[in-house]
């Protein structure tokens, strides 16, 4: 129904600064290596992470309304999969949606989102050893957060993450041994935003940067926060520069890069998502606006990957060159030029909301949430043997939005 709705939409985009996509027509090959079968093993959503041997680890969320609570899996580069843990919905949590992070101790850490149907669950944080030993480190009780997102490990050795449900969201710290501290609670009455969902990223001096999906009087924010919880709002989106930030930022050589899954343009000339760059001080530039009903795809819901060639790669949930409206893979060059890399057509996967991972040899691997033989998601390999090319009407020339930082300190 949603796809049919988007097919009916037509928008005139004259007068709006747009980066035009050009598809890569040579040197691109995508191979579907595995189709998820369904049941608990369906709908992979989070980012993949690699071990020293080159294997990948990830999570499936299962089917929350059919008592299928999800899995943790290991998969080889040629598509041989092993289910390491199947969530029961009990003390181990249920419905992991955020993927895993590999700690410096060699263990994997992750979160189970929690209540997505069935018996109440506020979410959990867990550890997985390379041998497959599973340990629940923290179980959320609602008062300390609900619906945890992806984790990251900072230079201080601690893991940091966010919750998006209950109240207006939280920021938390947890040690690898499971000592949990809530460092900041968001308040929608102010300008700091609500519902942080994406992974945090570390900048200079141990400062963490993240995004919120909503904010009073705006359409989401970018913020920075100290490890002790002092939060500064760097930018409030105004719809013209994007709306609805569902994923975190990616660190580049000079700034942070990210996407919005909606917004851009004007109410009369709407688009469906943006790519932006923002400095550590909050100066934002829009690099690309996604047009609905075009071959370049729209609604990016995965974090960008900074690849070996210095470009940023991402995925869109919808659009693409194929008639199935199954999503696309795109590239943003350092100068802001955008290119379609690949369009999904359903049989090879559809609606990717997971980012890519790249091996040292240059190959890309990723997941789609749907599509494949059982329409339960796929694991694929993407190779690019020539440079992606594209055109841009005026790459990276939108005026920088000057920040008006809002500092919020945690309660004593």
C-alpha positions as CSV (number, residue, x, y, z in Angstrom):
1,X,0.0,0.0,0.0
2,X,2.8,2.3,0.8
3,X,4.6,1.6,-2.4
4,X,1.4,2.3,-4.3
5,X,1.0,5.6,-2.5
6,X,4.5,6.6,-3.6
7,X,3.9,5.6,-7.2
8,X,0.9,8.0,-7.2
9,X,3.0,11.0,-6.0
10,X,4.4,13.4,-8.6
11,X,6.4,16.5,-7.6
12,X,7.8,19.3,-9.7
13,X,11.3,19.9,-8.5
14,X,12.2,23.0,-10.4
15,X,14.0,25.6,-8.4
16,X,15.4,23.1,-5.9
17,X,19.1,22.4,-5.6
18,X,19.4,18.7,-6.5
19,X,22.4,16.5,-7.2
20,X,21.5,14.4,-10.2
21,X,22.2,10.7,-10.0
22,X,23.8,8.8,-12.9
23,X,23.8,5.0,-12.7
24,X,26.9,3.0,-12.9
25,X,26.5,0.8,-16.0
26,X,29.9,-0.9,-16.1
27,X,32.0,-2.9,-13.7
28,X,29.3,-3.6,-11.1
29,X,28.3,-7.0,-10.0
30,X,26.0,-8.1,-7.2
31,X,25.7,-11.7,-6.1
32,X,23.1,-12.9,-3.7
33,X,24.9,-15.4,-1.5
34,X,22.2,-16.4,0.9
35,X,18.4,-16.0,1.3
36,X,17.1,-16.0,4.8
37,X,14.5,-18.7,5.2
38,X,12.0,-17.1,7.6
39,X,10.8,-17.8,11.1
40,X,13.3,-16.5,13.6
41,X,15.8,-16.2,10.8
42,X,14.3,-13.3,8.9
43,X,14.5,-9.5,8.4
44,X,18.2,-8.8,9.1
45,X,18.4,-5.1,9.9
46,X,21.6,-4.1,11.6
47,X,25.1,-3.6,10.2
48,X,27.5,-6.6,9.7
49,X,30.7,-6.8,11.6
50,X,33.8,-8.9,10.7
51,X,36.1,-11.1,12.8
52,X,39.9,-11.6,12.2
53,X,39.2,-14.6,9.9
54,X,37.0,-12.5,7.6
55,X,33.6,-14.0,8.7
56,X,30.7,-11.7,9.2
57,X,28.3,-11.5,12.2
58,X,24.9,-10.0,12.3
59,X,21.4,-10.3,13.7
60,X,17.9,-11.0,12.4
61,X,14.9,-9.5,14.2
62,X,12.5,-12.4,13.5
63,X,8.8,-11.8,13.3
64,X,7.6,-10.0,16.4
65,X,4.0,-10.8,15.9
66,X,4.5,-14.5,15.3
67,X,6.6,-15.2,18.5
68,X,9.7,-15.3,16.4
69,X,12.3,-13.5,18.4
70,X,15.3,-13.3,16.2
71,X,18.9,-14.7,16.0
72,X,22.6,-14.0,16.0
73,X,24.3,-15.5,13.0
74,X,27.8,-15.9,11.6
75,X,28.2,-16.1,7.8
76,X,31.2,-16.7,5.6
77,X,32.1,-14.6,2.6
78,X,30.7,-17.3,0.4
79,X,27.3,-17.5,2.2
80,X,27.7,-20.4,4.6
81,X,25.6,-19.4,7.6
82,X,25.6,-20.7,11.2
83,X,23.0,-19.6,13.8
84,X,24.8,-18.9,17.0
85,X,21.9,-17.9,19.2
86,X,18.2,-17.9,18.9
87,X,16.4,-15.5,21.2
88,X,13.7,-16.9,23.4
89,X,11.9,-13.7,24.4
90,X,12.7,-14.4,28.0
91,X,15.7,-13.3,30.0
92,X,17.9,-13.0,26.9
93,X,15.6,-10.5,25.2
94,X,14.0,-10.5,21.8
95,X,14.0,-8.9,18.4
96,X,17.6,-7.6,17.9
97,X,17.5,-4.9,15.3
98,X,20.8,-3.1,15.6
99,X,23.5,-5.6,14.7
100,X,26.7,-6.1,16.7
101,X,29.9,-4.3,17.6
102,X,33.2,-6.1,18.1
103,X,34.9,-5.0,21.3
104,X,38.7,-4.6,21.7
105,X,38.6,-7.8,23.8
106,X,37.4,-9.8,20.8
107,X,33.9,-10.3,22.1
108,X,30.8,-9.1,20.3
109,X,28.3,-6.8,22.0
110,X,24.7,-6.0,21.0
111,X,21.2,-5.1,22.0
112,X,17.8,-6.7,21.7
113,X,15.2,-4.0,21.0
114,X,12.5,-5.5,23.1
115,X,8.7,-5.1,22.8
116,X,7.8,-5.4,19.2
117,X,4.8,-7.6,19.8
118,X,3.8,-10.3,22.3
119,X,4.8,-10.2,25.9
120,X,6.3,-6.9,27.2
121,X,10.0,-6.5,27.1
122,X,12.0,-3.3,27.4
123,X,15.1,-4.6,25.7
124,X,18.5,-5.9,26.8
125,X,22.3,-5.6,26.3
126,X,24.3,-8.8,25.7
127,X,27.8,-10.1,25.1
128,X,28.8,-12.9,22.8
129,X,32.2,-14.6,22.8
130,X,33.8,-15.9,19.6
131,X,33.0,-19.4,20.9
132,X,29.3,-18.6,21.0
133,X,28.9,-18.0,24.8
134,X,25.9,-15.7,25.3
135,X,25.6,-13.4,28.4
136,X,22.9,-10.9,29.1
137,X,24.7,-7.8,30.6
138,X,21.7,-5.6,31.3
139,X,17.9,-5.9,31.1
140,X,16.0,-2.6,30.8
141,X,13.1,-2.0,33.1
142,X,11.4,0.9,31.4
143,X,12.6,3.4,34.0
144,X,16.2,3.3,32.6
145,X,15.1,3.2,29.0
146,X,13.2,1.1,26.5
147,X,14.2,0.1,23.0
148,X,18.0,0.2,22.8
149,X,19.7,0.9,19.5
150,X,23.2,0.0,18.3
151,X,26.3,0.2,20.5
152,X,29.7,1.7,19.9
153,X,32.9,1.3,22.0
154,X,34.6,4.6,22.8
155,X,38.3,5.2,23.4
156,X,37.7,4.9,27.2
157,X,36.8,1.2,26.7
158,X,33.2,1.7,27.6
159,X,30.2,0.9,25.3
160,X,27.7,3.7,24.6
161,X,24.2,3.6,23.2
162,X,20.7,5.1,23.1
163,X,17.1,4.1,23.8
164,X,14.3,5.6,21.8
165,X,11.1,4.6,23.6
166,X,9.8,5.6,27.0
167,X,10.0,9.2,28.0
168,X,11.9,10.9,25.1
169,X,14.9,8.7,24.9
170,X,18.1,8.2,26.8
171,X,21.9,8.0,26.4
172,X,23.7,5.2,28.4
173,X,27.1,3.8,29.2
174,X,27.8,0.2,29.9
175,X,31.1,-1.5,30.7
176,X,32.1,-4.7,29.0
177,X,31.4,-6.4,32.3
178,X,27.8,-5.0,32.4
179,X,28.0,-2.0,34.8
180,X,25.2,0.3,33.5
181,X,24.8,4.1,33.8
182,X,22.2,6.3,32.3
183,X,24.1,9.5,31.4
184,X,21.4,11.6,29.8
185,X,17.6,11.7,29.5
186,X,16.1,13.7,26.6
187,X,13.3,16.2,27.3
188,X,11.0,17.2,24.4
189,X,10.2,20.4,26.2
190,X,13.6,21.8,25.1
191,X,15.6,22.0,21.9
192,X,17.8,18.9,22.4
193,X,15.6,16.6,20.4
194,X,13.9,13.2,21.2
195,X,14.1,9.6,20.1
196,X,17.8,9.0,19.4
197,X,18.0,5.9,17.3
198,X,21.3,5.8,15.5
199,X,24.8,4.7,16.6
200,X,27.0,7.2,18.3
201,X,30.4,8.2,16.8
202,X,33.4,9.5,18.6
203,X,35.1,12.7,17.6
204,X,38.0,14.6,19.2
205,X,38.7,14.5,22.9
206,X,36.3,11.7,23.5
207,X,33.2,13.7,22.6
208,X,30.4,11.6,21.1
209,X,28.1,12.7,18.3
210,X,24.6,11.5,17.4
211,X,21.2,12.3,16.0
212,X,17.6,12.4,17.2
213,X,14.6,11.6,15.1
214,X,12.4,14.5,16.4
215,X,12.6,17.8,18.1
216,X,10.2,20.5,19.2
217,X,9.7,23.0,16.5
218,X,11.8,21.0,14.0
219,X,12.5,17.7,12.3
220,X,15.4,16.1,14.2
221,X,18.8,17.2,15.5
222,X,22.5,16.5,15.4
223,X,24.1,16.7,18.9
224,X,27.3,16.2,20.7
225,X,27.6,14.8,24.3
226,X,30.4,14.3,26.7
227,X,31.0,10.9,28.4
228,X,29.5,12.5,31.6
229,X,26.2,13.5,29.8
230,X,26.6,17.2,29.0
231,X,24.7,17.6,25.7
232,X,24.9,20.3,23.1
233,X,22.5,20.6,20.2
234,X,24.5,21.4,17.1
235,X,21.8,21.6,14.4
236,X,18.0,21.5,14.3
237,X,16.6,20.4,10.9
238,X,13.9,22.5,9.4
239,X,12.5,20.1,6.8
240,X,14.1,22.0,3.9
241,X,17.4,20.5,4.9
242,X,16.0,17.1,5.9
243,X,13.7,15.4,8.3
244,X,13.5,12.2,10.4
245,X,17.1,11.0,11.3
246,X,16.9,7.3,11.9
247,X,20.6,6.5,11.8
248,X,23.8,7.8,13.1
249,X,26.7,9.7,11.6
250,X,29.8,8.5,9.8
251,X,33.1,10.2,10.5
252,X,34.9,11.7,7.5
253,X,38.4,13.3,7.2
254,X,37.0,16.8,7.7
255,X,33.4,16.4,9.1
256,X,30.6,14.0,9.8
257,X,28.3,12.7,7.1
258,X,24.8,11.4,7.5
259,X,21.3,11.0,5.9
260,X,17.8,11.9,6.7
261,X,15.1,9.5,5.6
262,X,12.5,12.2,4.8
263,X,12.3,15.9,4.1
264,X,14.3,18.2,1.9
265,X,13.0,20.8,-0.5
266,X,9.7,22.6,0.3
267,X,6.2,21.5,1.1
268,X,5.3,22.4,-2.6
269,X,8.4,20.5,-4.0
270,X,8.9,17.6,-1.6
271,X,11.7,15.1,-1.8
272,X,12.3,12.0,0.4
273,X,15.6,12.2,2.2
274,X,18.9,13.9,2.1
275,X,22.7,13.4,2.4
276,X,24.4,16.0,4.5
277,X,27.8,16.9,5.9
278,X,28.2,18.6,9.3
279,X,31.3,19.9,11.1
280,X,32.1,19.3,14.7
281,X,31.0,22.9,15.4
282,X,27.6,22.4,13.7
283,X,28.0,23.9,10.2
284,X,25.7,21.8,7.9
285,X,25.6,21.5,4.1
286,X,23.1,19.4,2.1
287,X,24.9,17.3,-0.5
288,X,22.0,15.6,-2.1
289,X,18.2,15.5,-2.1
290,X,16.5,12.2,-3.0
291,X,13.5,12.4,-5.4
292,X,10.6,9.9,-5.0
293,X,9.6,7.9,-8.0
294,X,13.0,8.1,-9.7
295,X,15.8,5.7,-10.4
296,X,18.1,7.1,-7.7
297,X,16.0,5.6,-4.9
298,X,14.7,7.4,-1.8
299,X,14.3,7.1,2.0
300,X,17.8,6.1,3.1
301,X,17.6,4.3,6.4
302,X,21.1,3.0,6.8
303,X,24.3,4.6,8.0
304,X,26.8,5.6,5.4
305,X,30.0,3.7,4.9
306,X,33.3,5.5,4.2
307,X,35.0,3.2,1.7
308,X,38.6,2.6,0.7
309,X,38.3,5.1,-2.2
310,X,37.2,7.9,0.2
311,X,33.6,7.9,-1.1
312,X,30.6,7.2,1.0
313,X,28.2,4.4,0.2
314,X,24.7,3.9,1.3
315,X,21.3,2.3,0.6
316,X,17.8,3.4,0.1
317,X,14.7,1.5,1.2
318,X,12.6,2.5,-1.9
319,X,13.0,3.5,-5.5
320,X,15.7,2.4,-7.8
321,X,15.8,1.7,-11.5
322,X,13.8,-1.5,-11.4
323,X,10.0,-1.5,-11.5
324,X,9.7,-3.4,-8.2
325,X,10.6,-0.3,-6.2
326,X,12.9,-2.4,-4.1
327,X,15.6,0.1,-3.2
328,X,19.1,1.0,-4.4
329,X,22.8,1.3,-3.4
330,X,24.3,4.8,-4.0
331,X,27.7,6.5,-3.8
332,X,28.5,10.0,-2.7
333,X,32.0,11.1,-4.0
334,X,34.1,13.5,-1.9
335,X,33.0,16.4,-4.1
336,X,29.3,15.7,-3.5
337,X,28.6,13.9,-6.8
338,X,26.1,11.2,-6.3
339,X,25.8,8.0,-8.4
340,X,23.5,5.0,-8.4
341,X,25.6,1.9,-8.0
342,X,22.9,-0.8,-8.1
343,X,19.1,-1.2,-8.1
344,X,17.5,-4.2,-6.4
345,X,14.7,-6.1,-8.1
346,X,13.3,-8.3,-5.3
347,X,14.7,-11.7,-6.2
348,X,18.2,-10.5,-5.2
349,X,16.9,-8.7,-2.2
350,X,14.7,-5.7,-1.5
351,X,14.3,-2.8,1.0
352,X,17.8,-2.6,2.5
353,X,17.9,-0.8,5.8
354,X,21.4,-2.1,6.6
355,X,24.6,-0.3,5.7
356,X,27.5,-1.9,3.8
357,X,30.8,-3.3,5.1
358,X,33.9,-3.4,2.9
359,X,36.8,-5.9,3.1
360,X,40.4,-4.9,2.8
361,X,40.4,-6.4,-0.8
362,X,37.6,-3.9,-1.7
363,X,34.5,-6.0,-2.0
364,X,31.3,-4.8,-0.3
365,X,28.9,-7.0,1.6
366,X,25.4,-6.2,2.9
367,X,22.0,-7.3,3.9
368,X,18.5,-6.6,2.7
369,X,15.5,-6.7,5.0
370,X,13.2,-8.4,2.5
371,X,13.4,-10.1,-0.9
372,X,15.2,-13.3,-1.8
373,X,13.6,-16.8,-2.2
374,X,11.4,-16.5,1.0
375,X,11.0,-12.7,1.0
376,X,12.8,-12.8,4.3
377,X,16.0,-10.9,3.4
378,X,19.3,-11.6,1.7
379,X,23.1,-11.5,2.2
380,X,24.9,-10.2,-0.9
381,X,28.3,-9.3,-2.2
382,X,28.9,-6.2,-4.4
383,X,32.0,-5.7,-6.5
384,X,32.9,-2.5,-8.4
385,X,35.7,-2.7,-10.8
386,X,35.5,0.8,-12.3
387,X,34.8,4.2,-10.8
388,X,31.2,5.2,-10.2
389,X,30.4,8.3,-12.2
390,X,27.7,10.8,-11.8
391,X,26.7,14.4,-12.3
392,X,25.7,17.1,-9.9
393,X,23.9,20.3,-10.7
394,X,25.9,22.1,-8.0
395,X,27.6,19.8,-5.6
396,X,28.1,21.0,-2.1
397,X,27.2,24.6,-2.7
398,X,24.2,25.0,-0.4
399,X,24.9,27.7,2.2
400,X,26.2,26.4,5.5
401,X,23.7,26.6,8.3
402,X,25.4,28.3,11.2
403,X,24.9,26.5,14.5
404,X,23.1,27.9,17.6
405,X,24.3,25.4,20.2
406,X,22.0,24.6,23.1
407,X,23.8,23.1,26.1
408,X,22.0,20.7,28.4
409,X,23.6,19.4,31.6
410,X,22.5,16.2,33.2
411,X,20.7,16.4,36.5
412,X,23.0,16.4,39.6
